[in-house]
């Protein structure tokens, strides 16, 4: 048997049906390449200057001014010394070489203390020393005390002496006692 298929005319399009559910999200795409860096911009103009601050307090009484004459030595020298003593032998804490044809005013402060804090001391000494015509260092007069000795034992001491071309700063501790000493010495030269 055979069938004959005949085509019939197409009918009108029907209405659009309702939208179906949204499908799941797909995987993210690859990140694109970074673009080139842009040119640096021009520097901006300088900002305005700030206001001037208030004037400070006045300096009080006028102090005299000092003039340094040509060839004069105006610089003081500050030296520090450290030493440890274990007996009552005078021990050098600092040696300072004096320049020839120069006078020095020397001011020194010595302090000492044992580890336990049982013994403490402080001494202030002042001296004048000089060298002249390639000679040895000489003390002019005696070493002076600048403040009363402060000490837990009168056996401790500090002094300034000379040897050769040098100032010698010495301390004396106590028998069988370890004492750590410090020195601050100021030499004021005048050539």
MIFIFI-928036 format. One line per field, with one value per residue: residue number from 1; residue in one letter; chain; x, y, z of N, C-alpha, C, O, CB in turn. Coordinates in steps of 0.001 Angstrom, whole numbers, plus 524288, in hexadecimal, padded with zeros to 5 digits. Glycine has a CB too. Example, Ala and Ser with C-alpha at 12.3 -4.5 7.8 and 13.67 -1.06 7.14 Angstrom:
BEGIN
seq: (1	2)
type: (a	s)
mol: (A	A)
n.u: (83386	83232)
n.v: (7E9C6	7F736)
n.w: (81E78	81BA8)
ca.u: (8300C	83566)
ca.v: (7EE6C	7FBDC)
ca.w: (81E78	81BE4)
c.u: (83390	83264)
c.v: (7F31C	8001E)
c.w: (81E78	81EBE)
o.u: (8379C	83461)
o.v: (7F309	80472)
o.w: (82111	81F67)
cb.u: (82C2C	83704)
cb.v: (7EE87	7FDAA)
cb.w: (82356	8165D)
END
This chain:
BEGIN
seq: (1	2	3	4	5	6	7	8	9	10	11	12	13	14	15	16	17	18	19	20	21	22	23	24	25	26	27	28	29	30	31	32	33	34	35	36	37	38	39	40	41	42	43	44	45	46	47	48	49	50	51	52	53	54	55	56	57	58	59	60	61	62	63	64	65	66	67	68	69	70	71	72	73	74	75	76	77	78	79	80	81	82	83	84	85	86	87	88	89	90	91	92	93	94	95	96	97	98	99	100	101	102	103	104	105	106	107	108	109	110	111	112	113	114	115	116	117	118	119	120	121	122	123	124	125	126	127	128	129	130	131	132	133	134	135	136	137	138	139	140	141	142	143	144	145	146	147	148	149	150	151	152	153	154	155	156	157	158	159	160	161	162	163	164	165	166	167	168	169	170	171	172	173	174	175	176	177	178	179	180	181	182	183	184	185	186	187	188	189	190	191)
type: (x	x	x	x	x	x	x	x	x	x	x	x	x	x	x	x	x	x	x	x	x	x	x	x	x	x	x	x	x	x	x	x	x	x	x	x	x	x	x	x	x	x	x	x	x	x	x	x	x	x	x	x	x	x	x	x	x	x	x	x	x	x	x	x	x	x	x	x	x	x	x	x	x	x	x	x	x	x	x	x	x	x	x	x	x	x	x	x	x	x	x	x	x	x	x	x	x	x	x	x	x	x	x	x	x	x	x	x	x	x	x	x	x	x	x	x	x	x	x	x	x	x	x	x	x	x	x	x	x	x	x	x	x	x	x	x	x	x	x	x	x	x	x	x	x	x	x	x	x	x	x	x	x	x	x	x	x	x	x	x	x	x	x	x	x	x	x	x	x	x	x	x	x	x	x	x	x	x	x	x	x	x	x	x	x	x	x	x	x	x	x)
mol: (A	A	A	A	A	A	A	A	A	A	A	A	A	A	A	A	A	A	A	A	A	A	A	A	A	A	A	A	A	A	A	A	A	A	A	A	A	A	A	A	A	A	A	A	A	A	A	A	A	A	A	A	A	A	A	A	A	A	A	A	A	A	A	A	A	A	A	A	A	A	A	A	A	A	A	A	A	A	A	A	A	A	A	A	A	A	A	A	A	A	A	A	A	A	A	A	A	A	A	A	A	A	A	A	A	A	A	A	A	A	A	A	A	A	A	A	A	A	A	A	A	A	A	A	A	A	A	A	A	A	A	A	A	A	A	A	A	A	A	A	A	A	A	A	A	A	A	A	A	A	A	A	A	A	A	A	A	A	A	A	A	A	A	A	A	A	A	A	A	A	A	A	A	A	A	A	A	A	A	A	A	A	A	A	A	A	A	A	A	A	A)
n.u: (8032B	801A6	8043B	80086	805E6	80164	8033A	7FE6E	7F91F	80015	7FC9E	7F8C9	802C5	80431	80278	80D73	8134A	81458	8206A	82B21	8319A	83D2C	849C2	854F2	8607D	86B62	87937	8834C	88977	89691	8A047	8A324	8AE93	8B793	8B7A9	8C0B0	8C896	8C53B	8CA93	8D243	8CCDD	8CE5B	8D5C7	8CF6B	8CCBC	8D47A	8D00E	8CA28	8D1FA	8D2D8	8CDA9	8D523	8DA3C	8D705	8DE3A	8E8EE	8EBAD	8F289	9006C	9039A	90C91	91694	921D9	92FB5	937B4	9415C	94DDC	95601	9630D	96C35	97365	971A7	96E55	9625A	95C89	9578C	95B5B	9555F	956E0	954FA	95621	957DB	95935	95C96	95E9F	964F1	96A00	9716E	97869	97D5E	977C1	9786E	96EDA	96D99	975E7	97AF6	98065	987BC	98851	9936A	997FD	98EA0	9846E	97C14	96F78	96A29	95F3E	95956	950E7	94F2C	94976	945F1	94250	93F19	93AF2	932FD	92F3B	9324C	93AEB	93D31	940C3	94445	94B78	95064	9596A	962DD	96C7C	97812	98039	98BE2	993F9	9A04D	9A8FB	9AC8E	9AD62	9AAA3	99DD0	997F6	9929B	98BE5	98C70	98452	97BC1	96E59	962B1	95613	94C32	9474C	94CD4	945A8	9434B	9435F	94B7B	95705	96036	95FDB	962D4	96576	96D18	974F6	9805B	98D5C	9958D	9A0A1	99CEA	99297	985B7	98126	976D7	97261	96D18	96A26	966DB	96102	9664F	964ED	95B50	952F3	951DF	94B3C	94EB9	94BFE	94F36	94E3F	9547B	95845	95FCE	964C5	96B01	9751C	97C6B)
n.v: (7FB97	80879	81549	8221C	82DB1	8398F	8469A	84FF3	85CAA	865BB	86932	8745C	87A90	8772E	87CB4	88133	878ED	87802	87CA5	87442	86E75	8750A	8715E	86B05	87262	8744F	8706A	879D5	882BD	883C7	88CB3	898C3	89E14	8A6D5	8B45D	8BDDF	8C62D	8D328	8DFD1	8E75B	8F1E1	8FFF3	90729	90D97	91B2D	92254	92394	92E19	9363C	933E3	93A7D	943AD	9401C	9433E	94D23	9499C	9492B	953D1	95462	9571A	95D81	96507	95EBC	95F6F	9600C	957A4	958A0	951F0	9524D	95321	947AA	9438C	93911	933F2	92B46	92229	915D7	909E9	8FEB5	8F128	8E799	8DA63	8D0C1	8C5AD	8C2C0	8BA80	8BB0B	8C330	8C8EF	8D3E2	8D640	8D829	8DEA8	8E4B1	8E9C4	8F545	8FBFD	9079A	912F6	919C8	92655	929F2	92D2E	92749	9268C	91DFE	91675	90CF3	9022C	8F7B6	8EB49	8E056	8D309	8C78D	8BA4E	8B699	8BFA7	8C345	8C9A8	8D660	8E19D	8EEEC	8F880	90531	90BCD	915B2	91BA5	9225C	92158	920C0	920D5	924F3	929CA	91FEE	91A6F	9120A	90E08	91632	918CF	923FD	9295E	9233A	917E9	91A5E	918E7	91815	91683	91212	905FF	8FA72	8EF20	8E1BD	8DD84	8E290	8DF06	8DE05	8E51E	8EF82	8F56D	8FED8	8FE98	9003B	8FAEE	8F9C0	8FE73	8FE90	8FF8F	8F907	8F1F0	8ECD7	8E2A2	8DD78	8D1EC	8C88F	8BEFD	8B1B6	8B353	8B4C9	8BF42	8C6FB	8D127	8DDD7	8E880	8F5C5	8FEED	90BD6	91328	91F72	9260B	92FD6	93642)
n.w: (80000	7FE0B	801A2	80021	80235	804D3	80471	80CF3	80DC7	815EB	822BB	82AAA	83333	8404A	84D66	85501	85DF5	86C37	872D2	874FE	88070	885D7	88209	88876	88D1F	884F7	884BD	88945	88056	87A9B	88013	87A5A	873C7	87A74	87857	872CB	87B56	87E1F	87AC6	8840C	88B01	88A9E	89450	89E99	8A1C0	8AB54	8B84E	8BFE9	8C893	8D638	8E1AD	8E94E	8F594	90328	90A3F	9123F	9204B	92692	92875	93284	93B4B	93520	930BF	931D6	92670	920FF	91B66	912DE	91170	906BF	90479	90E41	916FD	9174E	91960	92203	9272B	9295F	9309C	9338A	93D7B	941DE	94B86	9537B	960A4	96A17	97327	97C2A	97640	96F64	9631D	95586	94E84	945D1	93BE5	936C2	92C6B	92C34	92447	91F2D	923AA	92808	930CE	93A29	93FAC	94846	94B15	9528F	95513	95D2A	95F53	96738	96A24	9712C	96DDC	97491	97899	98202	98369	97F13	97789	97451	96DCD	96BA1	9641C	96124	95942	954C3	94A1B	9421F	93671	93238	928C8	9249B	92DB6	938F2	93D9E	94711	9538B	95749	962DE	96CB4	96C0E	96C8E	97466	96F84	9737A	97FD5	983CC	9817B	98782	98BE1	99102	99618	99227	98783	97BA0	97242	96853	96107	959CB	95429	949FA	94280	9364F	938B9	93E74	9498B	94E22	959BA	96203	96EAF	9748B	97D5E	98630	982BC	97DB4	97323	96B10	96218	959F5	954AC	94C60	948D3	941D5	93F4A	9371D	93566	92C5F	92A99	921F2)
ca.u: (80000	804B3	801A7	80200	8060C	8002A	80454	7FA08	7FB08	801C2	7F8F1	7FB1F	80659	80199	804F4	81252	81248	81729	82617	82CC2	834FE	84274	84D84	85925	86496	86FE1	87E29	8854C	88D1C	89C00	8A16C	8A5DC	8B3EB	8B7F3	8B937	8C58C	8C837	8C511	8CEEB	8D1D6	8CB0D	8D1F3	8D5BE	8CC07	8CF75	8D5BA	8CBEA	8CB91	8D52C	8CFD0	8CE35	8D977	8D88B	8D760	8E375	8EA27	8EC9D	8F78B	9049E	90511	910A5	91A93	926BC	93417	9399F	946F4	95092	95A93	9670C	96EFB	97763	97035	96BCB	95D38	959B8	95890	95B79	95311	958A8	95277	9596F	95550	95CF3	95ABE	962BF	963DA	96D37	97248	97CCC	97BCE	97732	97760	969DB	96E20	97AB9	979CC	98537	98756	98B1B	99795	996D9	98906	9828F	97715	96C43	9680C	95B07	95847	94D3F	9500B	94594	9472E	93E5B	93FDA	93668	92EE2	92D5C	9340B	93E9B	93C24	943D4	94461	94F93	95113	95EC3	9641B	9721F	97A3C	98515	98DD9	99907	9A2B9	9AE0F	9ADB2	9AE38	9A6D9	99906	998CA	98E04	98C8E	989E5	9827F	97696	96A4E	95DC4	951E0	947E6	948FA	94CF0	9412F	9458D	94200	95063	95B05	964B2	95F59	9649F	96640	970A4	97747	985FA	98FD8	99A0C	9A26E	999BD	98D2D	98287	97FB6	97252	972D8	9695C	96BF1	9626D	9616C	96881	96141	95631	952CA	94F1E	94B30	94F6F	94B09	95199	94D30	95878	957FA	964B9	963EF	9704C	97633	981BD)
ca.v: (80000	80D35	81A04	826F3	831F8	83E80	84AF3	85378	861F1	86698	86C72	878F2	87990	877D9	8803B	87F61	8768E	87A6F	87BC6	86FE5	87002	876AC	86D23	86C1A	875DE	87198	8719F	87F00	882D4	88516	89244	89AF5	8A000	8AC19	8B82D	8C0A4	8CA63	8D848	8E366	8EA38	8F732	90433	908AF	9120E	91FE5	92297	9260E	93329	93612	9345A	93F59	9441A	93EF6	947AA	94E5E	94721	94CC9	95689	9517F	95912	96182	964C0	95C79	9619F	95CD1	95692	958D6	94E8E	954EE	94FDE	9442F	94193	933EF	934CB	9265F	91ED0	91047	906B5	8F943	8EDA5	8E348	8D61E	8CCFF	8C2A5	8C1BD	8B638	8BBE2	8C8AE	8CB00	8D7E3	8D3EF	8DC15	8DE1C	8E769	8EC9F	8F925	8FE99	90D49	91566	91D56	92BEA	92A75	92D0E	92487	92659	918AD	9157A	90757	8FFDA	8F21D	8E883	8DACC	8CFFB	8C1E6	8B78E	8B62C	8C4D6	8C46C	8CE02	8DA18	8E665	8F2BC	8FC5D	9094E	90DD4	919CF	91CB1	92537	91ED6	922FC	91F44	9298C	92920	91A4E	91842	90E41	91022	91848	91ADB	9294A	92934	91E08	91636	91C5F	9160B	91B8B	915CF	90EAF	9006E	8F759	8E9E0	8DE63	8DC47	8E684	8DC85	8DEC9	8EA51	8F093	8F9DA	90006	8FF67	9007C	8F787	8FACC	9027B	8FCF3	8FFE2	8F3CE	8F1F9	8E7FD	8E171	8D9A6	8CF04	8C627	8B9B4	8AD4E	8B54A	8B63B	8C432	8C8DA	8D6C8	8E0EF	8EDB6	8F986	902FC	91002	9160B	92451	927D1	9353F	9365A)
ca.w: (80000	7FDA6	803AC	7FD84	80613	80259	807EB	80D6A	80EC0	81B4F	82598	82D3C	8379D	84552	85118	85767	8630D	8709A	872E1	87847	884D3	88475	882C0	88C3D	88B20	882D6	88768	887C6	87BFD	87BE2	880CB	875E4	874AC	87CA8	87477	8740D	87F2F	87BB0	87BED	888FB	88A2F	88C0C	899D0	89F92	8A391	8B0E3	8BB52	8C236	8CD4E	8DAFF	8E49E	8ECF2	8FAE4	906CA	90C21	91735	924A3	9265D	92AF4	937AB	93B79	93113	93275	92EE7	92228	92149	91666	912AD	90E5D	902F4	9069A	9136A	91735	919AB	919E8	9267C	925DA	92D7D	93060	9373E	93F20	944B8	94D94	957F2	96472	96DC0	977CF	97D86	97332	96B96	95DEB	95177	94BC7	940CA	93AC3	932B4	92AAB	92BBA	91FE4	920D1	923CA	92909	93633	93A77	94458	94862	94EC9	9524E	958C3	95DC1	96277	967E8	96CFE	97111	96BB7	9787B	97A0B	98750	9831C	97AE1	97831	97016	96EBD	967C2	96459	95D5F	95937	9504F	9486E	93D41	93434	92FE9	92627	92431	932EB	93AF9	93FDF	94C53	95636	95959	967FB	96E59	96A41	9700E	974E1	96DA7	9772F	98422	98271	98322	987A0	99050	993A0	99523	98FA2	981D7	97A19	96CB0	967BC	95BEF	95A2C	94F01	94903	93D28	933BB	93978	9432C	94B54	951A5	95CBB	96628	97286	976A2	98288	9866B	9820E	97C10	96D9D	96A3A	95CAF	959F0	94FEF	94C6C	944AA	94262	93B64	936A6	93289	92AEF	92905	91FC4)
c.u: (80366	80174	8039F	801BF	80504	80164	7FF9A	7FC1C	7FC1E	7FDD3	7FBB1	7FE96	8035C	804A1	809DD	81102	81556	81CEB	82755	83047	83A7B	8462D	851C1	85D6D	86926	874E6	8802E	8892F	8929F	89C9C	8A486	8AB48	8B3B7	8B9ED	8BE39	8C488	8C862	8C9BA	8CDF5	8D04B	8CF1E	8D179	8D271	8CF1A	8D07A	8D167	8CDBB	8CEC2	8D1AB	8D0D2	8D302	8D75C	8D923	8DCFE	8E438	8EB25	8F1F5	8FB85	9063F	90954	91491	91F8E	92B30	935C5	93F7D	94930	95554	95E94	969D6	9732F	97608	96DB0	966A0	95A5A	95B64	95865	95927	954BB	955DD	9563F	9564D	95995	95A6A	95F5A	96110	96711	96DF2	976FE	97AD2	97C05	975CA	97243	96A08	9737A	97988	97ECA	98445	98A7A	98F35	995BA	99109	987FB	97D3B	97482	9698B	963DC	9596F	95463	94E09	94B7C	9471D	94309	93FCE	93ABB	931DF	92C8C	92ECB	9379A	93D85	93F80	94341	9484E	94F96	95687	95F9B	969F5	9737C	97F75	986C7	992A9	99B3C	9A802	9AFF0	9AEE2	9AA0D	9A1F8	99A1F	9938E	98F57	989A0	98818	97D1D	97297	96589	95960	94CE1	949D2	948C3	9482A	94301	943AA	946DB	95475	95FE0	9647E	96116	964E7	969B6	9725A	97D12	98834	9945B	99BB5	99F5C	993E7	98ACB	98111	97B34	9725C	96E92	96BC8	96729	96374	963A9	96416	95BB9	9568A	94F72	94F9E	94B0C	94E20	94D7F	94F86	95104	957FE	95D24	963AE	9694A	97085	97BCE	98395)
c.v: (804BC	811CE	81EAA	82B28	836EC	842D0	84E60	858E9	862A3	86A3E	87108	8774A	87A94	87B99	87DBB	87D49	8794C	87900	87743	871C6	87157	87232	86EAA	86F5E	8729B	87316	87702	87E8A	88436	88B01	89426	89CFA	8A58D	8AFC9	8BAFA	8C502	8CF97	8DB95	8E622	8EFD0	8FB27	9055D	90D89	916B7	91F95	92583	92B2B	93264	936C5	93982	93F2B	94333	943AE	94878	94BD4	94B26	94F58	95393	95387	95D27	960B6	9628B	95EDE	95DEF	95C26	956B7	95551	95126	9511A	94CAD	941ED	93C37	93497	92FB4	92366	9192B	90D56	90113	8F629	8E944	8DF5A	8D26B	8CA30	8C1C0	8BD51	8B6B9	8C1BD	8CB08	8CF4B	8D59D	8D82F	8DACD	8E0BA	8EA04	8F044	8FC1D	90472	90F38	91925	92301	92CFF	929ED	92A60	92579	92112	91858	90FC6	905C0	8F9F4	8EFD8	8E2CA	8D81F	8CA3C	8BF4F	8B766	8BB73	8C64C	8C927	8D138	8DEE7	8E9E5	8F6ED	90053	90B9B	911D2	91AE5	92003	922A5	92145	92000	9240C	92812	9237A	917D7	91450	9110B	911C1	91A01	92048	92976	923A9	91CE0	917EC	918C5	919B7	91AEC	91202	908F7	8FDB5	8F1B6	8E6E1	8DCB1	8E05D	8E436	8DD15	8E453	8EAB7	8F558	8FA84	900FE	8FFC6	8FC9F	8F854	8FF4A	901D9	8FEA9	8FA4C	8F474	8ECB9	8E794	8DD65	8D71A	8CCF6	8C0AC	8B5B2	8AF03	8B6DF	8BB21	8C5A9	8CECF	8D91A	8E645	8F0DC	8FE00	906DA	91306	91ADF	9269B	92DAD	9356C	93BEB)
c.w: (80000	7FF79	800A6	801B7	80312	8063F	80811	80E99	814A2	81DD5	82829	831E2	83C90	848DC	85352	85CC5	86764	87061	87689	87CBA	882DE	88591	886B9	889A4	88938	885BF	885A5	8834B	87DDA	87C6B	87C1D	87764	876E1	87873	87614	87807	87C53	87D56	8811C	887CD	88BFA	891DD	89A6E	8A190	8A974	8B3AA	8BDB5	8C732	8D206	8DDBE	8E81C	8F26B	8FE69	9089A	91165	91B72	92429	929A1	9303C	93735	93719	93365	92F5F	92A93	922BE	91BCE	916BE	90F2E	90AC2	905AC	90BE6	912EF	91A0A	91ACB	91EBF	9249B	92A6F	92C8F	934A0	93895	94245	94696	95231	95B95	96808	972BA	978A3	97AC1	96F8D	9660B	95A00	94EB2	94665	94086	93636	93161	929FB	9270B	92211	9206C	92492	92EE1	9362D	93FC2	94425	94C90	94E32	95688	958A1	960E3	962C1	96B27	96CBF	96F69	96F95	979F3	97F9B	98765	97E40	97BCC	9736E	971A0	96A46	96862	95FF8	95DBB	9547B	94F15	94343	93B6E	93185	92D93	92632	9297D	93460	93CF0	94582	94E8B	95843	95E85	9692E	96C06	96E53	97013	9734C	970C7	97B58	9826C	984B3	982F5	98C67	99347	99226	99293	989B1	98087	97422	96C40	96210	95CE5	954A9	94EC3	9435B	93AE0	934EB	93EA1	9448F	94F3E	95473	960D6	969C7	974F4	97C16	9821C	985F4	98098	97651	96D04	96479	95CD2	9549C	950A9	947D4	94599	93DEF	93B8C	9333C	9313C	929AE	92718	91F0E)
o.u: (807C8	7FCB0	80819	7FDC8	8079E	8007C	7FD21	80092	7F964	7FBF0	80077	7FDA0	80064	808D9	80A6B	80DFF	818A0	81E63	824E1	831CD	83C4E	845C4	85213	85E14	86A90	874D0	87F17	88BC8	8933F	899FA	8A80A	8AC60	8B048	8BD69	8BFD5	8C04B	8CB54	8CC85	8C97A	8D230	8D2E7	8CD4C	8D2A1	8D3AE	8CDA7	8CF58	8D25F	8CE4C	8CDF9	8D456	8D4BD	8D33A	8DB71	8E023	8E0B1	8EB6C	8F579	8FA1C	90A2C	909B4	915BA	9214D	92A89	93545	94238	946A8	95859	95DA0	969CA	97630	978F4	96B3A	9668F	95613	96000	9559F	95AC0	95415	9548F	95932	95297	95D24	956A0	9638B	95C6A	966EB	96B5C	97954	976EF	97FF5	97260	97177	9671A	9755E	9775B	9812B	9807C	98EC4	98E88	99258	98ECF	98A52	97A2E	97712	966ED	964C7	95851	9548A	94DA0	949CC	9494E	9408A	94182	9369F	92D5D	9285A	92CC3	9375E	93CFF	940E9	941F3	94877	94EDF	95811	95D64	96C25	9707D	982B4	983A1	99515	99869	9AB23	9B463	9B125	9A663	9A1FC	99CDF	99068	9936B	984D3	98A14	97A56	97356	9647F	958ED	9499B	94D88	94503	946C6	94427	94282	94670	95540	96356	96886	960E0	9649E	96956	97153	97E7E	98540	996AA	9988C	99F2B	990A4	98D77	97FE0	97BBA	9725F	96CAA	96F10	963D0	96666	962FC	96005	957E9	959F5	94ACF	953E4	947C1	94F06	94DD0	94F19	950D4	95763	95EA3	961F0	96BD6	96CB5	97F7C	987F5)
o.v: (8049C	8120A	81ECF	82BE9	83825	84246	84F93	8597A	86065	86DEC	8717D	8733B	87E56	87D6C	878F6	87F9D	87C9E	874F5	87696	87656	86F40	86F91	8733B	86F50	86EA9	876B2	878B4	87A8E	885B5	88E03	8917E	89D80	8A8A0	8AE78	8BA65	8C747	8D04A	8DA2B	8E72A	8F22E	8F9C0	904A9	9111D	9162B	91CE1	92963	92C6B	92E5A	939D8	93C78	93AF7	9453A	9479E	944D5	94BD4	94FD7	94D40	9509C	951AA	95FEC	95C4E	96444	96032	9592D	95F96	9551A	955A7	95212	94C62	94EBE	93EAF	93AFA	935B0	92FD7	92243	917E4	90E23	8FEF6	8F83D	8E772	8E0BF	8D117	8CC11	8C02A	8BC78	8B34F	8C4E5	8CEC0	8CE77	8D357	8DB6B	8D675	8DF4A	8EC2F	8EE98	8FE7E	9060C	90D51	91B61	92449	9307B	926AD	92B1F	92538	91FD0	919C5	90DF9	907AF	8F781	8F237	8E0A1	8DA8B	8C845	8C1CD	8B802	8BBAF	8CA1B	8CC51	8CF28	8E022	8E823	8F8AD	8FEEF	90D2B	91163	91B0C	9206B	921DC	92386	91D15	926E3	9256C	92263	9139B	9135E	915C6	90F07	91C62	92110	929AD	91FE2	92064	9170C	915FB	91DFF	91E71	90F14	90749	8FE85	8EFAD	8E92E	8DAA6	8E17E	8E722	8DCAB	8E7D0	8E6CC	8F8ED	8F730	903E7	8FFA6	8FB37	8F7AA	90382	90454	8FF25	8F72B	8F730	8E89F	8EB7E	8DA47	8D9C2	8CF4D	8BE09	8B639	8AC79	8B9E5	8BB24	8C596	8D12F	8D6AA	8E84B	8EEDD	90090	9055E	91528	91A69	928DE	9300F	934D4	93CCC)
o.w: (801F9	7FEE1	7FEE5	80456	7FF37	80AF0	8041E	8104C	817E6	81B61	827D4	83447	83CFB	84774	85385	85FB5	86642	86E3A	87A9D	87CC0	87EF1	88993	88832	884E0	88B93	888ED	88148	88294	88261	879BE	87A31	87C0B	87580	87569	87A92	87829	87896	880FD	88284	88411	88E97	89424	89739	8A2EE	8AC41	8B1B2	8BD88	8C9C4	8D1E8	8DC54	8E9AE	8F3CF	8FCE6	9087C	914A9	91A6F	921A2	92D24	93249	9334B	93592	93788	92ACC	92B16	924B4	9180C	91A78	90A8F	90BAC	908CF	90DEA	90EFD	91EB9	91CFE	91F82	920E4	92EE6	92849	938C2	9353F	944FD	943A3	9547C	959D6	968EB	9761B	97617	97CB6	96CD7	96479	95B02	94CCC	942DC	94460	93243	934D0	9277C	925FF	92645	91D42	9221F	9318A	93288	943D2	94050	9510F	949E2	95AEE	95483	964B7	95F0F	96E79	968B3	96F88	96E05	97C49	981B9	98B02	979F0	98039	96F26	9761A	965BA	96CA9	95BB8	96203	950BE	9528B	94069	93E62	92EDC	93016	927A8	929BA	93168	93DCF	9485C	94BCC	95AB0	95E8F	966F6	96A49	972FE	96C4C	97571	970C2	97A77	97FEC	9893A	97EC1	99076	9979C	98D8B	990F8	9871A	983D5	9715C	96F70	95EC0	96072	950DD	952BD	93FCB	93D2E	93266	94299	9411B	95329	951F0	962E0	96825	97727	97F15	97E25	98877	9820F	974CC	96E4B	96245	95F67	95090	95503	94379	949A9	93966	93F97	92EC6	934A1	927F9	92A21	91D44)
cb.u: (7FC5D	806A2	802AC	7FE4D	80B78	7FA56	80930	7F62B	7F700	80773	7F614	7F6C3	80B66	800F2	80129	81682	813AC	814CA	82915	82F98	83546	84417	85008	85B7A	86669	8706C	88256	887E3	88B47	89FC8	8A47B	8A2A3	8B72D	8BB9D	8B4DB	8C808	8CCB3	8BFFE	8CF9B	8D70D	8C5EA	8D0D0	8DB59	8C7C8	8CC3A	8DB17	8C9FF	8C69D	8D97E	8D107	8C94E	8DC3A	8DB99	8D3C7	8E455	8EEDB	8EC2B	8F700	90926	906DE	9136D	91B95	926AB	938B2	93840	9480D	95228	9592C	96AFB	97169	97C6C	96C7A	96F55	959EB	95A85	95487	9612B	94CF3	95EBD	94D46	95E10	9512E	9622C	95841	96407	964F3	9729D	972F8	97F86	97F67	972FD	97BF1	96569	969B0	97F6C	97569	98734	9893F	9873B	99C8B	998B7	985E1	98238	977DB	9683B	96C6B	95642	95D60	94774	9556B	93FFC	94C89	938C5	941B2	937EB	930FE	92789	936D6	9444C	93635	9499D	93ECE	95507	94CCD	962CF	960D1	9754E	97AE0	98462	98F24	9987C	9A35A	9B225	9B24D	9AE5C	9A94B	9947D	99CC0	98C39	98A7A	9853A	9824A	97661	968B4	95CED	950C1	942C1	94582	95202	93C31	94B8B	93EF6	9524C	95C82	964EB	95994	96A06	960EE	97569	9748E	988A7	991CD	998B8	9A1E4	99A9E	98CD2	97D82	9848E	96CF8	97835	96412	96F78	96114	95C13	96BA3	96107	95464	9509A	95156	94666	95504	9450E	957AA	94738	95E00	9532B	96937	96088	97242	9754E	981F7)
cb.v: (7FFF2	80E0D	81AC0	82841	8323F	83EB8	84E0A	8519A	86615	868E9	8693B	87CBD	87D0E	8728F	881B5	883D9	870C1	878BB	880CE	86BC2	86B96	87BA9	86BAF	866E9	879CD	872C9	86D4B	881B7	886B8	882F2	89348	89F55	89FE0	8AC36	8BC1A	8C2ED	8CA06	8DB10	8E77A	8EA07	8F816	90935	909A1	9109F	924DC	92542	92268	93669	93A53	92FDE	94062	94982	93A66	946CA	95456	94397	949ED	95C3E	95175	9549B	96173	96A2E	95682	962C4	95F41	95138	95E8B	948F6	9579E	9533E	94703	94565	92FC3	9382E	92307	91FCA	90E55	9073C	8F8E0	8EB6D	8E545	8D32C	8CFBD	8BD57	8C6B8	8B0F2	8B916	8C938	8C690	8DCCE	8CF8E	8DC57	8E077	8EB8A	8E8CD	8FCFE	8FC2D	90FF9	9185A	91C81	92E79	9264D	932BB	91EA0	92B13	91495	91941	90434	9015C	8F0F9	8E923	8DA1E	8D0E1	8BFD3	8B201	8B38A	8C523	8BFBA	8CC04	8DB8F	8E519	8F522	8F9AE	90D9C	9094B	91EEB	91784	92B4C	918C8	928D2	91A80	92DEF	92C92	9196A	91C93	90AF4	90C0E	91CEB	91728	92D9E	92D08	91DA8	9101C	921F0	913E8	91A80	913BB	90F8F	8FDCF	8F84C	8EA28	8D994	8D6B2	8E92C	8D6BE	8DDCC	8EB86	8F16E	8F928	904E8	8FAEA	9061A	8F19C	8F5E6	9024F	8F734	90374	8F0D9	8F2EB	8E7A7	8DF70	8DC3D	8CA8C	8C600	8B8DE	8AA1E	8BA05	8B1AA	8C8A2	8C695	8D828	8E171	8ED59	8FB77	90098	913BE	91280	9284B	924B8	9393B	9336D)
cb.w: (80479	7F80E	809A5	7F8A6	80920	80087	80630	811B4	80CC8	81B96	829AF	82F21	83759	84804	85581	857BF	862EE	875E7	87498	874FD	888F7	88780	87D7B	88E70	88F63	87D05	88643	88C7C	877D6	877A4	885FC	87380	86F7F	88188	87397	86F08	8834E	87D10	8777F	88C1D	88D0C	888CA	89BE1	8A373	8A243	8B1D5	8BF92	8C363	8CD31	8DEA2	8E7E5	8EC81	8FD18	90B89	90C79	916A3	929E4	9284F	9278B	93B34	940C3	92EA2	931D9	93289	91CC6	923EE	914F1	910AA	911F0	8FE99	906FD	91630	91A00	91624	9151F	92AFA	9249B	92D9A	93108	93501	94250	94135	94F3E	9562F	967A4	96B2B	97748	9835C	97002	96C05	95DED	94D76	94F11	9400B	93973	93484	9257A	930C3	91C27	91D74	91EC8	925EC	938A1	93989	944A9	94966	94DDB	952E0	95772	9607F	96024	96A77	96AB2	97683	96A2A	97D4C	9795F	989AA	98317	97A9F	97921	96F04	96F45	96856	963EB	95E6E	9592B	9517E	947DF	93DF4	93041	93404	928BA	92083	936EE	93F65	93F9B	94C44	95ABC	95563	9682F	97466	9695E	96E6E	97A93	967EF	97466	9890A	98476	97F8F	98797	98E74	9922A	99A37	9911C	97FF3	97C92	969C0	96B3E	95935	95D54	94DCF	94A24	939AB	92DD0	9390F	9425F	94DE1	94E95	95F57	963E0	976CC	97311	9853B	98B97	98706	97F8C	96A31	96DD5	9598A	95B76	94EC0	94C34	944A4	94283	93C6F	9343F	935CA	9263A	92DAA	91A86)
END
